[in-house]
Amino acid sequence: MRLLVPTLDCLVCRRPPPRPYHRQHFCADKGYSGQPAATALRARAYVPHVRQRGERPPPRARRRHPARRWVVERTLSWLNRFRKLLVRYEKRARSYEGLLELACALIVYRRVIVIHG
């Protein structure tokens, strides 16, 4: 929650200006509930969708787009499988970044092999 505002400010700087008919949605869990988070999200033109623990999503018709809510968590889970990245022992940031890039390349390579055979 503490890093919500700096993260949103970074995202606002990088994304193109919003179109009047286009709304950006923010899906989150109970950690982002509360008035300060809602105010920060609405000030940056986001529509907050904050689920409480145990709350089920409302029933809807067929989805046009697949859910993208857990993309970051899934990616971090894949990276956590590399034990060398789990605890950082490297003294230099360049060494750690190189290992991180190698892990990402291995993840992509394994995904491509599964898809294409």
Secondary structure by P-SEA (a helix, b strand, c coil): ccaaaaaaaaaaaccccccccbbbbbbbccccccaaaaaaaaaaccccccccccccccccccccccccccaaaaaaaaaaccccccccccccaaaaaaaaaaaaaaaaaaaaaaaac
